[in-house]
Amino acid sequence: MNIIKRILFCDDELHILKPAEFKFKRAGYEVFTATDGEEGWRMVLAHQPSLVITDCQMPVLNGLDLAERIKNHPATAGMPVIMLSGKGFELSSQDLRSEYGIVALLPKPFSPRELFQRVEALLGLTNQPLAPPKIRDVIAEWL
């Protein structure tokens, strides 16, 4: 069975959005981007991505509300969501999963390599365990 490598990346910070988009496109993914949650929701419905990566704090509709819409809509329920956030969460990862359908939470700044590994693992495209990145690798990825 072929997995469609289609993802949606929602973030209002273009310095995060564009490099991530480039990295995933280079790896053969079809990537859709949105700069706010409402635009992201329209993209989810229009393109039915395999996975959504979203920032928490965005204009118009925040990432938690976007994830909740995805979880509660019959056409998108079960779609995995990775949340990126520059702030700590008062909810546990178990609460994020049960209330919003968020399968992973990555703090900002994040390693593009770690994000890529998580996406590949969630889509079942790798058998590699998730290893913590080495700091020099993280720096090199952004240069």
N, C-alpha and C positions, 0 to 999 in steps of 0.2 A: 504494500500500500504506500503510495506517495503522499507525503505530507506537503501541503501547500505552505510555502515559506512566505507568508504574508503577515506583516505586522503593522500596527498603528502605533506611532510614537507621538504623545501629546505633551508638550512643554512650551511655556511662554518665554523661555530663555533660549534664544537662537544659538548662543554659544554652546549650549548643551545639545540642542535638537539637531543641528547640522552635522557635527562630527559623528554622532550616533547614527544618523541617517546614512552617511557616507560609509561607515564601517559595515552596517548590515547590507547595504546595496552591494558593496564589494564582495560580500560573502554569498551573494545570490538571492537575497531576500527581495521581495516586492515590499516596498516601504511607503506607507502613507503617513503624512504628518499633519498635525493640527496645533494651533497655538492657544487654544482655549478648550474647555471641556465641552461646550455646546457644539463647536465645530467637530470635536472628536466624536461626539455621539452621532452626528450626521455621517461621519466617515465609517463608524462601526456599522451602521445600518446599510450604508451603500456598498461597502466592500467586504464585509464579513471577515475580518482578519482572523488569523489563527490565534493571535495573542495581542494584548494591548499593554503598552508601557505608558504610564502616565505620571506626571508630576502631581503632587498633592495640591499645592497652592497655585491656582490659575484663575484668570478672570472669567467672568460670565458663569461658568459651572466648574466647581473645583473637582479634583481628582477623586475624592471620596464619593461625591454625588454621581460622577460619571461611572465609577465602579458599581455603585448601587443600581443605577439604571441598567447596566449590562447584566448584572446578576438577576434582576427582577423581570427582564423582558423575555418573553418566550423564545424569540428568535436568537437571543444572545446568551441566555442562561448557560453557565458552564464554560464560557469563554474565559481563559485565564487572564488575569490582570496583575501586572507588576507595578508596584507603587514606588516612586522616587520621592524622597522628601529631605528637605534641609532642616526640618525640625523633628524633635522627638515626638513620639506618640503616646498618648495616655491609654490607648487600647492595646491589648496584647495582640501578638500575631494570630492567635487563635480567634480572638474577637474580630480582627480585620478579615479573616477568612470567612467566618460564619456570617457576619453582618454585611460585608461588602464584596465577598468573593475574591479578595486579594490573596494571591498565592505566594507572593514574595514582596518584601519591603527592603529597598536599598537606600541607605542614607547618602545624601549629597555632601561632599563630592563622592562620586562612585568611580570604580574602575570600569572602563569600557570592556575590558576583557572579562571581568566578572559578570557584567550584564549580558554579554554575548553568551558566556557559558550557561548562565541561568536560562536564557531563552532556548538555547539548544537542548538543555536538559528537560525543560518543561514540554517541549515539542517532541521529545523522544528521539532527537537526532544525534545523540552522543551517549556513550557509555562511560565517559570520563567523569570521575568524581569532581566536585567543586572544591578546588584548592584555593587557599587565600593567595592573592597576588603578591608578588615581591614589589617593593616600592619603586625600584628602578624600572620595572616593567610598566607600572602604572604611569610613571613620568614619561617614558618613551612612547607610550601609546598616544599621548596628547600632543607630542611634538611633531 
